[in-house]
Amino acid sequence: MFAGLLGIFIGGGQALQTAVNSRLRGYLGSPFYASLISFSGGTLCLALVALLSGQSLWISTTTWANTPFWLWIGGSLGVIVLTSNILLFPRLGSMQTALMPILGQVLMGVLIDHFGWFGAPQQSFGLTRLGGVILVLAGIFITVVLPNLRQAKNTVASGLWGWRVLGVLAGGLSATQTAMNGTLGRLLDSAILAAFVSFFLGALCLILLVALKEGRWQRLPQAFQAGMPIWCIGGGCLGAFFITGSVILVPLIGTGLTVLVSLLGLIGGSLLLDQFGLLGSPRKRIHAVQWLGLCILLGGIALVRLG
């Protein structure tokens, strides 16, 4: 029960983070700079929580030497996923940019659980879990895709399959990051420290990316001068909550179920943001069929859990 509620809450927090970061991008005029602010804010937030709880941020050289190198690159994968979404949005539109990574997350999460990749707990893939995954995909289709099918038919489909594949791969990398961070948290015996490492290394990658691509560091003070609300820089703290929650959940329920439960929170939170126009989001009426899709998604998650 605790794991399910935590997964829904961190997924809902991710929906809020997306809305906050969207406003931040609008003020800064640069998606990469906005991501850097978000990652930096998350890093500082996690550092503060660690220090207040009496945890050291120092990792011994012995730990570095005896830990597989791939456990430390979760933050870099997060930057790749983020950059992929930035590239996909103008080419695929919002619906497919959301859908393709979700497909990748679900499929990769199932594979990681079945084979026990990246140190994740191994959970065999049987008929019950297969039925659950099918229900999850059906729920996602009804909630996310069905309301936008008419609009999607008007988009040009030629030459887009490469970008769709990139979206699926980006989703797979997101699930991989979740598994890696979960294993790192177990080895370090600290979910907060593992999340801090992920955010810190991701922020370093973004500093390099912004330095090479942007070369401008004065955007943030200019945005505040233009009237940007202070809460626009709070997306990183929500992201820190998501990563820390994922690190806690992976050893408890596995990568696949962590991905699915957080997706339920993400989609549900996004629907609420649209329904009420929160945080400056454009207000959109939510159809009854979308709530039905959410219920089907919940039923699929229950089947995966039973499997």
Legacy VTK file of the C-alpha trace (Angstrom):
# vtk DataFile Version 3.0
C-alpha trace
ASCII
DATASET POLYDATA
POINTS 307 float
0.000 0.000 0.000
2.789 2.397 0.972
4.723 1.614 -2.214
1.673 2.193 -4.408
0.821 5.528 -2.805
4.442 6.688 -2.960
4.613 5.768 -6.654
1.418 7.699 -7.419
2.640 10.724 -5.456
6.041 10.858 -7.178
4.335 10.471 -10.563
1.983 13.329 -9.712
4.999 15.365 -8.643
6.565 14.687 -12.033
3.448 16.104 -13.726
3.783 19.245 -11.591
7.491 19.422 -12.432
6.710 19.342 -16.148
4.278 22.258 -15.777
6.718 24.273 -13.632
9.639 23.652 -15.994
7.454 24.624 -18.941
6.850 28.039 -17.353
10.565 28.311 -16.570
11.453 27.590 -20.214
9.052 30.314 -21.309
10.801 32.930 -19.162
14.360 31.809 -19.906
13.892 31.219 -23.639
16.166 28.160 -23.555
15.094 24.575 -22.769
18.662 23.534 -21.936
19.208 26.442 -19.547
15.847 25.708 -17.909
16.887 22.082 -17.450
20.188 23.196 -15.914
18.323 25.368 -13.390
16.015 22.445 -12.612
18.867 19.947 -12.148
20.878 22.432 -10.077
17.874 23.151 -7.851
17.309 19.431 -7.324
20.988 18.933 -6.470
20.935 21.717 -3.864
17.651 20.448 -2.416
19.023 16.910 -1.997
22.298 18.189 -0.544
20.368 20.197 2.043
18.143 17.234 2.985
21.191 14.957 3.293
23.069 17.391 5.524
20.026 18.106 7.724
19.492 14.367 8.203
23.126 13.899 9.224
24.249 12.114 6.048
27.608 12.802 4.470
27.828 13.660 0.775
31.333 12.220 0.634
31.724 8.896 -1.187
34.925 7.019 -0.400
37.398 6.067 -3.105
36.893 2.425 -2.093
33.197 2.691 -2.938
33.987 4.314 -6.290
36.548 1.617 -7.100
34.370 -1.356 -6.100
31.166 -0.184 -7.790
30.480 -0.840 -11.505
30.988 2.370 -13.497
27.534 2.169 -15.094
25.856 2.742 -11.739
27.149 6.324 -11.738
25.754 7.394 -15.129
22.054 7.599 -14.225
22.153 11.397 -14.268
23.706 11.381 -17.740
20.888 9.140 -18.978
18.412 11.636 -17.542
20.004 14.413 -19.601
19.820 12.248 -22.759
16.122 11.557 -22.122
15.469 15.246 -21.543
17.316 16.281 -24.710
15.480 13.626 -26.737
12.113 15.001 -25.612
13.199 18.497 -26.637
14.114 17.192 -30.105
10.948 15.091 -30.453
8.317 17.672 -29.521
8.498 19.884 -32.661
8.597 16.815 -34.924
6.040 14.470 -33.364
3.775 16.816 -31.418
2.768 16.530 -27.782
0.779 13.284 -28.055
3.455 11.111 -29.666
6.217 12.775 -27.649
4.386 11.581 -24.528
3.356 8.165 -25.894
6.598 6.838 -27.431
8.732 7.238 -24.277
5.929 5.654 -22.207
6.011 2.597 -24.481
9.781 2.415 -24.062
9.493 2.744 -20.280
6.913 -0.027 -19.974
8.719 -2.466 -22.279
12.174 -1.835 -20.801
10.804 -2.025 -17.260
9.365 -5.482 -17.978
12.660 -6.670 -19.511
14.729 -5.348 -16.602
12.485 -7.153 -14.120
12.462 -10.426 -16.075
16.230 -10.654 -16.561
17.314 -8.805 -13.410
19.426 -6.327 -15.366
21.376 -3.544 -13.621
21.119 -5.288 -10.264
17.324 -4.966 -10.139
15.236 -7.620 -8.320
14.351 -10.396 -10.780
10.664 -11.061 -11.410
9.695 -13.618 -14.046
7.332 -12.510 -16.798
4.283 -14.808 -16.769
0.798 -14.711 -18.266
-0.620 -12.631 -15.411
2.019 -9.930 -15.856
1.515 -10.075 -19.641
-2.206 -9.463 -19.172
-1.411 -6.590 -16.824
0.968 -4.971 -19.305
-1.645 -5.280 -22.082
-4.224 -3.572 -19.841
-1.707 -0.850 -18.955
-0.998 -0.147 -22.632
-4.749 -0.150 -23.370
-5.347 2.293 -20.527
-2.577 4.583 -21.771
-4.014 4.441 -25.307
-7.517 5.343 -24.098
-6.313 8.118 -21.791
-3.567 9.731 -23.873
-4.054 8.740 -27.514
-7.789 8.320 -28.131
-8.796 11.955 -27.389
-6.161 13.181 -29.859
-6.612 10.696 -32.712
-8.493 13.116 -34.972
-5.802 15.760 -34.575
-3.052 13.171 -35.068
-4.557 12.099 -38.405
-3.894 15.571 -39.751
-0.133 15.369 -39.096
2.248 14.273 -41.811
3.473 10.749 -41.054
6.257 10.403 -43.616
9.803 10.320 -42.301
8.749 10.209 -38.652
9.505 6.594 -37.792
13.114 7.347 -36.920
11.954 9.949 -34.405
9.366 7.538 -33.001
12.071 4.933 -32.463
14.166 7.590 -30.716
11.203 8.279 -28.417
10.866 4.589 -27.515
14.629 4.350 -26.881
14.486 7.458 -24.682
11.745 5.823 -22.621
13.883 2.700 -22.319
16.773 4.805 -21.036
14.442 6.376 -18.480
13.524 2.928 -17.115
17.222 2.008 -17.153
18.020 5.115 -15.104
15.356 4.102 -12.579
16.907 0.626 -12.195
20.460 1.980 -11.927
19.532 4.549 -9.301
17.662 1.900 -7.308
20.710 -0.370 -7.254
23.006 2.547 -6.410
20.750 3.516 -3.508
20.929 -0.025 -2.157
24.742 -0.144 -2.421
25.172 3.287 -0.822
22.474 2.456 1.748
20.928 5.871 1.096
18.172 6.817 -1.341
18.952 10.507 -0.850
22.669 10.095 -1.600
21.932 8.035 -4.731
19.495 10.693 -5.961
22.059 13.414 -5.186
24.719 11.626 -7.266
22.270 11.308 -10.179
21.295 14.989 -10.061
24.841 16.237 -9.500
26.287 14.365 -12.486
23.301 15.383 -14.622
23.870 19.032 -13.671
27.550 18.757 -14.660
26.542 17.390 -18.075
24.086 20.263 -18.548
26.681 22.869 -17.526
28.894 21.550 -20.325
25.974 21.450 -22.771
24.858 25.007 -21.974
28.446 26.292 -22.154
28.898 24.776 -25.618
25.463 25.582 -27.048
24.322 28.750 -25.268
27.372 30.583 -23.950
25.067 32.896 -21.957
24.729 32.726 -18.175
22.691 35.858 -17.429
19.281 34.472 -18.448
18.118 33.741 -14.882
18.557 37.268 -13.433
17.007 38.677 -16.616
13.998 36.372 -16.145
13.488 37.582 -12.559
13.700 41.175 -13.788
10.962 40.318 -16.295
8.663 39.241 -13.452
9.212 35.474 -13.259
7.619 34.002 -10.075
10.069 32.404 -7.646
8.196 29.074 -7.780
9.320 28.630 -11.387
12.713 27.443 -10.127
11.114 24.809 -7.866
10.836 22.080 -10.498
14.175 20.616 -9.464
12.892 19.885 -5.938
9.937 17.995 -7.443
12.371 16.085 -9.648
14.478 15.261 -6.592
11.346 13.887 -4.909
10.675 11.691 -7.962
14.209 10.273 -8.176
14.439 9.651 -4.416
11.049 7.922 -4.429
12.111 5.741 -7.368
15.305 4.730 -5.552
13.193 3.652 -2.562
10.634 1.756 -4.673
12.857 -0.284 -7.026
14.197 -2.665 -4.337
10.664 -3.029 -2.913
8.512 -3.658 -6.005
10.917 -3.870 -8.962
11.661 -1.541 -11.855
8.646 -2.424 -13.999
6.060 -1.830 -11.302
7.825 1.358 -10.166
7.556 2.667 -13.735
3.886 1.673 -14.041
2.719 3.110 -10.713
4.552 6.395 -11.303
3.029 6.560 -14.801
-0.415 6.288 -13.200
0.425 9.293 -11.013
1.955 11.169 -13.948
-1.038 10.721 -16.247
-3.562 11.343 -13.456
-1.703 14.459 -12.342
-1.491 15.725 -15.915
-5.250 15.277 -16.347
-5.914 17.290 -13.174
-3.560 20.051 -14.325
-5.424 20.215 -17.639
-8.862 20.068 -16.009
-8.256 22.997 -13.650
-5.620 24.919 -15.632
-3.152 24.847 -12.733
0.296 26.508 -12.825
-0.548 28.351 -16.015
-1.415 25.213 -17.991
-3.991 25.727 -20.750
-7.354 24.544 -19.474
-8.696 21.452 -21.255
-11.894 19.564 -20.556
-11.196 15.983 -19.523
-13.510 13.409 -21.120
-15.133 10.533 -19.231
-13.328 8.044 -21.468
-9.999 9.333 -20.127
-11.017 8.542 -16.545
-12.105 5.102 -17.794
-8.657 4.652 -19.322
-7.091 5.594 -15.999
-9.170 2.902 -14.245
-8.069 0.315 -16.836
-4.468 1.409 -16.267
-4.942 0.894 -12.514
-6.376 -2.589 -13.132
-3.372 -3.466 -15.293
-0.981 -2.354 -12.555
-2.844 -4.564 -10.060
-2.421 -7.566 -12.384
1.300 -6.869 -12.812
1.606 -6.696 -9.015
-0.198 -10.036 -8.618
2.039 -11.605 -11.277
LINES 1 308
307 0 1 2 3 4 5 6 7 8 9 10 11 12 13 14 15 16 17 18 19 20 21 22 23 24 25 26 27 28 29 30 31 32 33 34 35 36 37 38 39 40 41 42 43 44 45 46 47 48 49 50 51 52 53 54 55 56 57 58 59 60 61 62 63 64 65 66 67 68 69 70 71 72 73 74 75 76 77 78 79 80 81 82 83 84 85 86 87 88 89 90 91 92 93 94 95 96 97 98 99 100 101 102 103 104 105 106 107 108 109 110 111 112 113 114 115 116 117 118 119 120 121 122 123 124 125 126 127 128 129 130 131 132 133 134 135 136 137 138 139 140 141 142 143 144 145 146 147 148 149 150 151 152 153 154 155 156 157 158 159 160 161 162 163 164 165 166 167 168 169 170 171 172 173 174 175 176 177 178 179 180 181 182 183 184 185 186 187 188 189 190 191 192 193 194 195 196 197 198 199 200 201 202 203 204 205 206 207 208 209 210 211 212 213 214 215 216 217 218 219 220 221 222 223 224 225 226 227 228 229 230 231 232 233 234 235 236 237 238 239 240 241 242 243 244 245 246 247 248 249 250 251 252 253 254 255 256 257 258 259 260 261 262 263 264 265 266 267 268 269 270 271 272 273 274 275 276 277 278 279 280 281 282 283 284 285 286 287 288 289 290 291 292 293 294 295 296 297 298 299 300 301 302 303 304 305 306
